Amino acid sequence: MSLSSFLKIFKTKDQETSTKAIPINNYTSGLQIVFGDKPVQDLSPTALIALNKGWVSICNSKNSSTLASIPIKLYYHSKTGTEPSITAYKRLSTKKQTKVANSLNIELKSSENITEITEHQILDLFSNINETYNYFDWCELNFEYLGLIGNSYNEIIYQNNIPIALNPLLSEYVTPVATGHNQGRILYYMYRPETGKEIKYMPDQILHFAQYAPGNLLVGKGDLENCISAQERYLFSDAYEKYLGLNNSRPDFAVNFKNKLSEKDMKDIYRQLNKRFGNVKNAGKVMVISGEMDIKTLGFSPRDLQTAVSRQWSLKEICGGFGVPEALVSTTDVNRANAVESMNHYLRNTIYPKMVKYLSKINEQLTPKYDSNLYVWFEEQYLENPVEKVQNTISAYSAGIIDKNEARSNLGYEPVNDVGSDEEENK
């Protein structure tokens, strides 16, 4: 039997294409070979959000807050080379214009230019997203949702066809309704909070951020799905250790007397042992008991202690799933040099690609409402390795590329006056 014939046996109604309006949710993965219709794991948005704890919450929050803290700028692309009609702008050098154009994938012709806009309605919108949210809070919330469920939905409030506010929705309760199960086009968005009536939004009323992935062309997949098994193992280990302590707690040792003791003697010994050794302040005290007896040390089995190893591997997988270097969430073997390298790796491979995707969506759907020549973007900035900085400065000074004071300035020292410096030192 061929693979295609085999898969047809397990094909469910949800996987069949249709021209009818179909509610779309990222409840299941694209290929689902299971016994019955239920997925192996519950990937519904509410189930994924319930896993937002421990290292998942830490990694997702680190991504979100880092992304929200990146400054954004507004640029105007003039195709005629003339200055924009917007009065508050800043001219850019040719080098800077080329850099911005490359970032925006704009082929900048000799007759064109790019300027930075310093005052505009869209900048006012980002300063005050709505009556409750500023840009940082709004941006952070969007990325929190993207990390967990791969989708974030915002209602766009218009005035004279111009966006004046963005209201974030509880994205776990938003269901896109489309012409096909995994492809086609979205007809509208259905918002049904846990408490409240159902609200229908048309596509132009919703700003939908999504982390698209193979298997579905309409809704996204969160970073959490990359490491959901690791998170479940971590939470299992956490619960196991908790209840191991609650249900399987035991003393450090047991005293077994050779001769049978009376109930009164047992209670006296038990009381004396608790009095002398039953408090953390009594740690390290020596125990002396007369009579023939055996002392048996009690403790947890090696199997009970293996959860620590499982936790460590789960942490590695979770960090990998969210693209957060382990050095940024751990203090083990971290020095300034490898912390800088970890941060640069993190910015280059996780943060900036997410920022490109995020701002591309804003430039696709939001900025054209104001002007098709406007673009919101950011500048990539990396930390300098302190060891490399010293080495490069010394090399540049030795080669005569920079003078002494430039070298001192690079390393954070005050300039010196070479003339008469020896006399000053002698004084």
C-alpha positions in Angstrom: 0.0 0.0 0.0 1.4 3.4 -0.9 1.8 6.2 1.7 -1.0 8.3 0.0 -3.4 5.4 0.1 -2.5 4.7 3.7 -3.1 8.3 4.7 -6.5 8.4 3.1 -7.6 5.8 5.6 -6.9 8.3 8.4 -8.1 11.4 6.6 -10.6 13.3 8.8 -13.3 15.7 7.7 -11.3 18.6 9.1 -8.5 17.8 6.6 -10.8 17.8 3.6 -10.8 21.0 1.5 -14.1 22.9 1.1 -15.5 25.9 -0.5 -17.7 26.6 2.5 -16.8 28.9 5.4 -14.7 26.9 7.8 -13.5 27.9 11.3 -9.7 27.7 11.4 -7.8 27.0 14.6 -4.3 25.7 15.2 -5.7 22.8 17.3 -3.8 20.1 15.4 -0.7 19.7 13.4 -0.8 19.2 9.6 -0.3 15.5 9.5 -2.1 13.5 12.2 -1.8 9.7 12.2 -3.5 8.6 15.4 -6.0 6.0 16.5 -9.3 8.0 16.2 -9.8 11.7 15.6 -8.2 13.2 18.8 -4.7 14.6 18.5 -1.9 13.1 20.7 -1.5 16.5 22.3 -4.0 19.3 22.9 -2.7 22.2 20.8 -5.7 24.4 21.3 -4.8 28.1 22.1 -6.3 27.8 25.6 -4.3 24.6 26.3 -1.1 26.2 25.1 -1.6 29.3 27.2 -2.1 27.1 30.3 1.5 25.9 29.8 2.8 29.4 30.1 4.7 28.8 33.3 8.3 28.1 34.5 11.0 28.3 31.9 8.5 28.7 29.1 7.2 31.8 30.7 10.7 33.1 31.4 11.9 32.5 27.8 8.7 33.9 26.2 8.8 37.0 28.5 12.5 37.6 27.7 11.8 37.5 23.9 8.7 39.8 24.3 10.3 42.4 26.5 13.5 42.5 24.3 11.5 43.0 21.2 9.3 45.6 22.7 12.3 47.6 23.9 13.7 48.0 20.3 13.2 51.6 19.1 11.4 52.0 15.9 11.6 54.9 13.3 9.4 56.2 10.5 10.9 56.6 7.0 9.5 58.2 3.9 10.5 57.0 0.5 10.3 59.8 -2.1 10.2 58.4 -5.6 10.7 61.8 -7.1 13.6 62.8 -5.0 11.8 65.8 -3.6 11.4 66.4 0.1 8.3 65.0 1.8 5.3 67.3 2.3 5.5 66.3 5.9 7.3 69.2 7.6 9.0 67.4 10.5 11.6 65.2 8.9 15.4 64.6 9.1 17.7 64.3 6.1 19.8 61.1 6.0 23.3 60.6 4.6 23.6 58.7 1.4 25.2 55.8 3.3 22.3 55.7 5.8 19.7 55.9 3.0 21.3 52.9 1.3 21.3 51.0 4.6 17.6 51.7 5.3 16.7 50.9 1.7 18.5 47.6 1.9 16.7 46.7 5.1 13.3 47.5 3.5 14.2 45.7 0.3 13.8 48.9 -1.6 15.9 49.5 -4.8 16.8 53.1 -4.3 17.4 54.8 -7.6 19.6 57.9 -8.1 16.5 60.1 -8.4 15.0 58.9 -5.2 15.7 59.5 -1.5 14.7 58.4 1.9 14.1 60.7 4.9 13.3 60.0 8.5 9.9 61.4 9.7 10.0 62.7 13.3 6.4 63.7 13.7 3.4 61.9 12.3 0.0 60.5 13.2 1.3 56.9 13.1 4.0 57.9 15.6 1.3 59.4 17.8 -0.6 56.1 17.5 2.4 54.1 18.6 3.0 56.4 21.5 -0.6 55.8 22.7 -2.0 52.6 21.3 -5.3 53.2 23.1 -6.5 54.5 26.5 -4.9 51.7 28.3 -1.8 50.5 26.4 1.4 52.3 25.4 3.6 50.9 22.6 5.8 48.8 24.9 2.8 47.1 26.7 1.0 46.5 23.4 4.1 45.2 21.6 5.0 42.9 24.5 1.5 41.4 24.6 1.6 40.7 20.9 4.9 38.8 21.1 3.7 36.9 24.2 0.8 35.6 22.2 3.0 34.9 19.2 5.4 32.9 21.3 2.6 30.8 22.9 0.0 30.3 20.1 1.6 31.8 17.0 -1.2 34.4 16.5 -2.1 37.8 17.9 -5.2 39.8 16.9 -5.9 43.5 17.3 -9.0 45.5 16.5 -8.2 48.6 14.4 -10.3 51.6 15.4 -10.7 54.1 12.5 -11.7 57.7 12.2 -12.2 59.0 8.6 -10.5 55.8 7.4 -7.4 56.5 9.4 -6.4 54.2 12.3 -6.5 56.1 15.6 -6.3 53.2 18.1 -5.4 49.5 18.3 -7.3 47.3 20.8 -5.7 43.9 21.5 -8.0 41.0 21.7 -7.8 37.8 23.9 -6.3 36.0 20.9 -7.1 32.5 22.3 -10.7 33.3 21.7 -10.4 34.5 18.1 -11.3 32.1 15.3 -10.6 33.0 11.7 -13.3 31.8 9.3 -12.0 31.0 5.8 -12.9 29.4 2.5 -10.6 26.4 3.1 -9.3 24.5 6.0 -5.6 25.2 5.7 -5.6 27.6 2.7 -7.8 29.9 0.8 -8.7 33.3 2.2 -10.1 34.5 5.5 -13.7 35.7 5.2 -14.0 37.2 8.7 -12.8 36.7 12.3 -15.1 35.5 15.1 -14.3 36.7 18.6 -16.0 34.8 21.3 -14.6 35.6 24.8 -15.3 33.2 27.7 -17.7 35.7 29.0 -19.4 38.0 26.5 -21.2 37.9 23.2 -19.9 36.7 19.9 -18.4 39.6 17.7 -17.7 39.3 14.0 -14.8 41.3 12.5 -14.0 41.8 8.9 -10.4 41.4 7.7 -9.7 45.1 7.4 -10.8 45.5 11.1 -8.2 43.2 12.4 -4.4 43.5 12.5 -3.4 39.8 12.6 0.2 39.0 13.5 1.1 35.3 12.7 4.2 33.0 12.8 3.3 31.0 9.8 4.6 27.4 9.5 4.2 24.5 7.2 0.8 22.8 7.4 -1.4 25.9 7.6 -1.3 29.0 5.4 -3.9 30.9 7.5 -2.9 30.7 11.1 0.5 30.6 12.9 2.4 28.3 15.1 3.9 29.4 18.4 7.5 28.8 19.7 5.9 26.7 22.5 4.9 24.0 20.0 8.6 23.5 19.2 9.2 22.4 22.8 5.8 21.4 24.1 7.0 17.9 25.1 9.9 19.3 27.0 7.6 21.7 28.9 5.2 18.8 29.7 8.2 16.7 31.0 9.4 19.7 33.0 6.1 20.3 34.7 5.7 16.5 35.3 9.2 16.5 37.0 8.2 19.5 39.0 4.9 18.0 40.2 6.7 14.6 40.8 9.2 16.2 43.2 6.6 18.3 44.9 4.4 15.3 45.7 7.4 13.1 46.4 8.1 15.5 49.2 4.5 15.7 50.4 3.6 12.1 50.2 6.9 10.3 50.6 8.6 12.5 53.2 10.7 10.5 55.7 13.2 11.0 58.5 16.9 10.9 57.8 17.3 7.7 59.8 15.5 5.0 61.7 16.6 3.5 65.1 16.0 -0.3 65.5 16.5 -1.6 69.1 17.4 -5.3 69.5 15.3 -5.6 72.6 11.6 -4.9 72.5 10.7 -1.6 74.1 7.6 -0.7 76.0 5.2 1.8 74.5 6.3 4.4 77.1 10.0 3.9 76.3 9.3 4.3 72.6 7.4 7.6 73.2 10.2 8.9 75.5 12.9 8.1 72.9 10.8 9.6 70.1 10.2 12.7 72.1 13.9 13.1 72.9 15.0 12.5 69.3 12.6 15.1 68.0 13.6 17.6 70.7 17.3 17.2 70.0 17.3 16.7 66.2 13.8 17.8 64.9 14.7 21.4 64.0 17.0 22.9 61.3 19.0 24.6 64.2 20.0 21.1 65.4 21.7 20.2 62.2 25.1 18.6 62.8 24.6 17.6 66.5 25.9 14.2 67.6 23.4 11.6 68.7 24.2 9.2 71.6 21.8 6.5 72.6 22.6 3.7 75.0 21.6 0.1 74.4 22.0 -2.4 71.6 20.5 -1.0 68.4 20.9 -0.5 64.6 20.7 2.9 62.9 19.4 2.7 59.3 19.9 5.8 57.0 16.8 6.6 55.0 16.6 8.6 51.7 15.2 8.8 48.2 16.1 6.2 45.6 18.4 7.1 42.7 15.4 7.0 40.4 13.7 9.7 42.5 16.7 11.9 42.0 16.9 11.5 38.2 14.3 14.3 37.7 17.1 16.8 38.1 18.8 15.5 35.0 15.4 15.5 33.1 14.8 19.1 34.2 18.2 20.2 32.8 17.5 18.6 29.4 14.0 20.1 29.4 15.5 23.6 30.0 17.9 23.2 27.0 15.0 22.2 24.8 12.8 25.0 25.9 15.6 27.6 25.4 16.1 26.1 21.9 12.4 26.2 21.1 12.2 29.9 22.0 15.6 30.8 20.5 17.0 32.0 23.9 20.6 31.2 24.6 20.9 29.3 27.8 23.6 31.7 29.0 20.9 34.5 29.2 18.7 32.6 31.6 21.4 30.9 33.6 24.3 32.2 35.7 26.4 29.0 35.3 29.8 29.6 33.6 28.9 33.0 32.4 31.5 35.8 31.9 31.3 39.1 30.2 32.8 37.9 26.9 30.5 34.9 26.3 27.5 36.9 27.6 28.2 39.5 24.9 28.5 36.7 22.3 25.4 35.0 23.5 23.4 38.3 23.3 24.7 39.1 19.8 23.8 35.5 18.7 20.3 36.0 20.3 19.8 39.4 18.5 21.0 38.1 15.2 19.1 34.8 15.1 16.0 35.3 17.2 15.1 38.9 18.0 15.8 40.7 14.7 14.1 38.1 12.4 11.0 38.3 14.6 11.2 42.1 14.4 11.4 42.0 10.6 8.3 39.8 10.4 6.4 42.0 12.9 7.2 45.4 11.2 6.7 43.9 7.7 3.1 43.2 8.7 2.6 46.8 10.0 4.0 48.1 6.8 1.8 45.8 4.8 -1.5 46.6 6.5 -1.2 49.7 8.8 1.2 52.3 7.3 -0.5 52.4 3.9 -3.6 53.7 5.6 -1.7 56.9 6.1 0.6 57.0 3.1 1.9 54.2 0.8 5.4 55.8 0.9 5.8 55.4 4.7 7.7 52.6 6.4 8.2 51.7 10.1 11.6 50.1 10.7 14.4 49.6 13.2 18.2 49.6 13.3 20.3 46.5 14.1 22.7 47.2 16.9 25.1 44.6 18.4 27.3 44.6 21.5 31.1 44.8 21.1 33.1 42.0 22.6 35.4 43.7 25.2 38.4 41.4 24.5 38.1 42.0 20.7 37.6 45.7 21.3 40.9 45.9 23.1 42.8 43.8 20.6 41.4 45.8 17.6 42.2 49.1 19.2 45.8 48.0 20.0 46.2 46.7 16.4 44.8 49.9 14.9 47.2 52.1 17.1 50.2 49.9 16.2 49.4 50.2 12.5 49.1 54.0 12.8 45.4 54.0 11.8 44.4 55.8 15.0 46.5 58.0 17.4 47.0 57.6 21.1 44.1 59.6 22.2 41.7 57.9 19.8 42.9 54.6 21.2 42.4 55.8 24.8 39.0 57.1 23.9 38.0 53.7 22.5 39.0 52.0 25.7 37.2 54.6 27.9 40.2 56.6 29.1 40.7 60.4 29.1 42.9 62.0 26.4 46.4 63.0 27.4 48.6 65.9 26.2 51.9 64.5 24.9 53.6 67.9 25.1 55.2 68.2 28.5 53.6 65.0 29.7 56.9 63.7 31.2 57.4 67.0 33.1 53.9 66.7 34.5 54.5 63.2 35.6 57.8 64.2 37.3 56.0 66.9 39.3 
